[in-house]
Amino acid sequence: MKLIVGLGNPGQKYEATRHNAGFWLVERFAAQSGTVLRKDGKFQALVGRHGASGVWLVLPQSYMNSSGRPVQMMASFFKIAPADILVVHDELDFAPGTVRIKQGGGIAGHNGLKDISGRLGSHDYWRLRIGIGHPGERNTVTDYVLHKPAQEERTAIDSAIDRALEVLPLVLGGDMQGAMLKLHTDEKAAVAPPPREAEERTQPEKAESKTPAPPRKTGKAERPQKAKAAAPAKPAEDAGGTSDAGAAKPEKSEGKKGALGSFLKKLLPDTHPKSKK
């Protein structure tokens, strides 16, 4: 990478507006790295050179719609190819807090990108896109980007810029794939649910894992049930005893018949021939 361009509008009136997100990142990187940005009339921009890498930092001062002029002049003077240029800009299609890197592609109605692509005659430069959100209505976009974001939005945008600054050393070294991998991975981690929410979400699963516990308790309670099941064995024995008593009844009935017969013999005369003899 040889040239990093931050897009925005010059002047105090616009410095805190959403459209200046590109300015915010490059200004913060310059401050962190000790790079001094000076106004250069020739290039119509604030220009500084990063000491460690030799990369040029540029903030066009020709307003957003004419951002391509300073970029074209810098690229032409220092013979910098589009593939060695990184343009940092605000992105309506991303929510605040989102930041992505890509090379080439369309301009999505961004006037700064439109002018740069037209001046360079190419879309092949790299873009670092900082999400600012969309107002929802196309006819309110201009007013939206030229106003300050809400405090919550600004905090999210600053957080995205922090993550982008962490991968900027990879960008300066030309490791764009490594920068994209780290930046986009860190973004997923940043939007992950907090630990408490994650625990709350896993609690139902823990509750389900505890549900097998009741069968263990009922297993302990099965012993009394087994004892009760064994208790009927005694009634079975009793049932066997009552069946024996039932078999003894015929003996008693035979005894009664014999006693009745002997009694009748005494009352009735003996008619049997042998008994007369």
C-alpha positions as CSV (number, residue, x, y, z in Angstrom):
1,M,0.0,0.0,0.0
2,K,1.3,3.4,-1.0
3,L,-1.5,5.9,-0.5
4,I,-4.3,6.1,2.1
5,V,-7.1,8.6,1.4
6,G,-9.7,9.6,4.0
7,L,-12.9,11.1,2.5
8,G,-14.9,13.9,4.1
9,N,-15.6,17.6,3.8
10,P,-13.3,20.3,5.1
11,G,-14.2,22.9,7.7
12,Q,-15.5,23.0,11.2
13,K,-19.1,22.8,10.0
14,Y,-18.7,19.3,8.7
15,E,-16.0,17.8,11.0
16,A,-18.5,15.9,13.2
17,T,-20.9,14.8,10.5
18,R,-21.3,11.2,9.3
19,H,-19.9,11.9,5.9
20,N,-16.5,12.6,7.5
21,A,-16.0,9.1,8.9
22,G,-13.1,8.6,6.5
23,F,-11.4,11.8,7.9
24,W,-11.9,10.5,11.5
25,L,-10.0,7.3,10.9
26,V,-7.0,8.8,9.0
27,E,-6.7,11.7,11.5
28,R,-6.6,9.2,14.4
29,F,-4.0,7.1,12.6
30,A,-1.9,10.1,12.0
31,A,-2.1,11.2,15.6
32,Q,-1.2,7.7,16.9
33,S,1.7,7.3,14.5
34,G,3.0,10.8,15.0
35,T,2.4,11.7,11.3
36,V,1.9,15.4,10.7
37,L,-0.7,16.4,8.1
38,R,0.1,19.6,6.4
39,K,-2.0,21.6,3.9
40,D,-0.5,21.2,0.4
41,G,-1.9,23.7,-2.1
42,K,-0.5,21.8,-5.0
43,F,-2.5,18.7,-4.2
44,Q,-5.5,20.5,-2.6
45,A,-5.2,18.3,0.4
46,L,-3.8,17.7,3.9
47,V,-0.8,15.5,3.2
48,G,1.6,13.6,5.5
49,R,3.9,10.6,5.1
50,H,4.0,7.7,7.5
51,G,7.6,7.4,8.6
52,A,7.8,3.6,9.2
53,S,6.1,2.5,6.0
54,G,6.5,5.5,3.7
55,V,2.8,5.4,2.9
56,W,1.2,8.8,2.0
57,L,-1.8,9.9,4.1
58,V,-4.2,12.3,2.3
59,L,-7.3,14.2,3.3
60,P,-8.7,16.0,0.3
61,Q,-9.8,19.6,0.9
62,S,-11.8,20.0,-2.3
63,Y,-15.1,18.8,-0.8
64,M,-16.6,15.3,-1.2
65,N,-17.9,15.6,-4.7
66,S,-14.4,16.6,-6.0
67,S,-12.3,14.2,-3.9
68,G,-10.9,12.5,-7.1
69,R,-8.8,15.5,-8.1
70,P,-6.3,15.4,-5.2
71,V,-6.2,11.5,-5.4
72,Q,-5.5,11.6,-9.1
73,M,-2.7,14.2,-8.7
74,M,-1.0,12.3,-5.9
75,A,-1.3,9.0,-7.9
76,S,0.0,10.6,-11.0
77,F,2.9,12.5,-9.3
78,F,4.2,9.5,-7.3
79,K,3.2,6.9,-9.9
80,I,0.9,5.0,-7.7
81,A,-1.4,2.3,-9.2
82,P,-5.1,2.0,-8.1
83,A,-4.3,-1.4,-6.5
84,D,-1.9,0.5,-4.1
85,I,-4.6,3.0,-3.0
86,L,-6.9,2.6,0.0
87,V,-9.9,4.9,0.2
88,V,-11.5,5.2,3.7
89,H,-15.1,6.3,3.5
90,D,-18.6,6.2,5.2
91,E,-20.9,3.4,4.1
92,L,-24.7,3.8,4.2
93,D,-25.3,0.1,3.6
94,F,-23.6,-0.9,6.9
95,A,-24.9,-0.2,10.4
96,P,-22.8,1.8,12.8
97,G,-20.2,-0.4,14.3
98,T,-19.6,-2.4,11.0
99,V,-16.3,-2.0,9.1
100,R,-15.2,-3.9,6.1
101,I,-12.3,-4.0,3.5
102,K,-12.8,-4.9,-0.1
103,Q,-11.2,-4.2,-3.5
104,G,-13.1,-2.8,-6.4
105,G,-16.8,-3.0,-6.9
106,G,-19.5,-0.4,-7.4
107,I,-19.7,3.0,-5.9
108,A,-23.2,2.6,-4.4
109,G,-24.1,6.2,-5.1
110,H,-21.2,7.6,-3.1
111,N,-20.2,10.9,-4.8
112,G,-16.6,10.8,-3.4
113,L,-16.0,7.3,-4.8
114,K,-17.7,8.3,-8.1
115,D,-15.3,11.2,-8.6
116,I,-12.3,9.1,-7.7
117,S,-13.2,6.2,-10.0
118,G,-13.9,8.7,-12.8
119,R,-10.5,10.5,-12.3
120,L,-8.5,7.3,-12.0
121,G,-10.4,5.6,-14.7
122,S,-10.6,2.5,-12.5
123,H,-12.6,0.9,-9.7
124,D,-9.7,-1.4,-8.6
125,Y,-8.6,0.6,-5.6
126,W,-9.2,-0.7,-2.1
127,R,-12.0,0.6,0.1
128,L,-12.2,0.6,3.9
129,R,-15.9,1.1,4.5
130,I,-17.1,2.4,7.8
131,G,-20.8,1.8,8.5
132,I,-23.0,4.9,9.4
133,G,-26.4,3.4,8.8
134,H,-29.2,4.4,6.4
135,P,-32.0,6.9,7.1
136,G,-34.5,4.6,5.4
137,E,-35.6,7.0,2.7
138,R,-33.5,7.8,-0.3
139,N,-34.6,11.4,-0.5
140,T,-33.2,12.1,3.0
141,V,-29.7,10.6,2.5
142,T,-28.0,14.0,1.8
143,D,-29.4,15.6,4.9
144,Y,-28.6,12.4,6.9
145,V,-24.9,12.2,6.0
146,L,-24.4,15.9,6.7
147,H,-25.6,15.7,10.3
148,K,-23.9,14.4,13.4
149,P,-24.7,10.8,14.4
150,A,-26.5,10.2,17.7
151,Q,-24.2,9.5,20.7
152,E,-24.8,5.7,20.6
153,E,-24.1,5.7,16.8
154,R,-20.9,7.7,17.2
155,T,-19.7,5.3,19.9
156,A,-20.3,2.3,17.6
157,I,-18.5,4.1,14.7
158,D,-15.6,4.9,16.9
159,S,-15.4,1.2,18.0
160,A,-15.4,0.2,14.3
161,I,-12.5,2.6,13.7
162,D,-10.6,1.2,16.6
163,R,-10.8,-2.3,15.1
164,A,-9.8,-0.9,11.7
165,L,-6.7,0.8,13.2
166,E,-5.7,-2.5,14.7
167,V,-5.3,-4.1,11.3
168,L,-3.8,-1.1,9.6
169,P,-0.3,-2.3,10.1
170,L,-1.2,-5.3,8.0
171,V,-2.6,-3.0,5.3
172,L,0.6,-0.9,5.3
173,G,2.6,-4.1,4.9
174,G,0.5,-5.2,1.9
175,D,-1.1,-8.1,3.6
176,M,-4.7,-7.3,2.6
177,Q,-6.0,-10.8,3.0
178,G,-4.6,-11.0,6.5
179,A,-6.2,-7.6,7.3
180,M,-9.6,-8.7,6.0
181,L,-9.5,-11.9,7.8
182,K,-8.7,-10.3,11.1
183,L,-11.0,-7.4,10.7
184,H,-14.0,-9.4,9.7
185,T,-13.4,-12.1,12.3
186,D,-13.0,-9.4,15.0
187,E,-16.3,-7.9,13.9
188,K,-18.2,-11.2,14.4
189,A,-16.7,-11.4,17.9
190,A,-17.7,-7.8,18.6
191,V,-21.4,-8.5,17.8
192,A,-21.5,-11.8,19.8
193,P,-23.9,-11.8,22.7
194,P,-22.5,-10.9,26.1
195,P,-21.5,-13.8,28.5
196,R,-24.6,-13.3,30.7
197,E,-26.9,-13.5,27.7
198,A,-25.1,-16.6,26.5
199,E,-25.5,-18.2,29.9
200,E,-29.2,-17.4,29.9
201,R,-29.6,-19.0,26.5
202,T,-27.8,-22.2,27.7
203,Q,-29.8,-22.4,30.9
204,P,-32.8,-24.2,29.2
205,E,-30.3,-26.7,27.9
206,K,-29.0,-27.3,31.4
207,A,-32.5,-27.7,32.6
208,E,-33.1,-30.3,30.0
209,S,-30.0,-32.1,31.1
210,K,-31.3,-32.2,34.6
211,T,-34.6,-33.7,33.6
212,P,-33.2,-37.3,33.7
213,A,-32.7,-36.8,37.5
214,P,-36.4,-37.5,38.4
215,P,-36.2,-41.1,37.0
216,R,-33.3,-41.7,39.4
217,K,-35.4,-40.6,42.3
218,T,-38.3,-42.8,41.2
219,G,-35.8,-45.7,40.9
220,K,-35.1,-45.3,44.6
221,A,-38.8,-45.2,45.3
222,E,-39.3,-48.5,43.4
223,R,-38.0,-50.6,46.4
224,P,-41.2,-50.0,48.5
225,Q,-43.2,-50.9,45.3
226,K,-41.2,-54.1,45.0
227,A,-41.9,-54.9,48.7
228,K,-45.6,-54.4,48.0
229,A,-45.5,-56.6,45.0
230,A,-43.8,-59.4,47.1
231,A,-46.5,-59.0,49.8
232,P,-49.2,-60.8,47.7
233,A,-47.1,-63.9,47.9
234,K,-48.5,-64.5,51.4
235,P,-52.1,-64.1,50.2
236,A,-51.1,-66.7,47.6
237,E,-50.2,-69.1,50.4
238,D,-53.4,-68.2,52.1
239,A,-55.3,-68.9,48.9
240,G,-53.6,-72.4,48.9
241,G,-54.8,-72.9,52.5
242,T,-58.4,-72.1,51.7
243,S,-58.3,-74.6,48.8
244,D,-57.2,-77.3,51.2
245,A,-60.1,-76.5,53.5
246,G,-62.5,-76.8,50.6
247,A,-61.2,-80.3,49.8
248,A,-62.0,-81.5,53.5
249,K,-65.7,-80.6,53.2
250,P,-66.6,-83.8,51.3
251,E,-65.2,-85.9,54.2
252,K,-67.5,-84.1,56.7
253,S,-70.5,-84.6,54.4
254,E,-69.8,-88.4,54.1
255,G,-69.6,-88.6,57.9
256,K,-73.1,-87.0,58.2
257,K,-74.6,-89.4,55.7
258,G,-73.3,-92.4,57.6
259,A,-74.8,-91.2,60.9
260,L,-78.1,-90.6,59.3
261,G,-78.2,-94.1,57.9
262,S,-77.6,-95.8,61.2
263,F,-80.3,-93.7,62.8
264,L,-82.8,-94.7,60.2
265,K,-82.0,-98.4,60.6
266,K,-82.9,-98.1,64.2
267,L,-86.3,-96.6,63.5
268,L,-87.2,-98.8,60.5
269,P,-87.7,-102.6,60.7
270,D,-85.1,-104.7,59.0
271,T,-86.6,-106.1,55.8
272,H,-83.5,-107.8,54.6
273,P,-83.8,-111.6,54.5
274,K,-80.4,-112.2,56.0
275,S,-81.1,-109.9,58.9
276,K,-84.2,-112.0,59.8
277,K,-82.0,-115.1,60.1
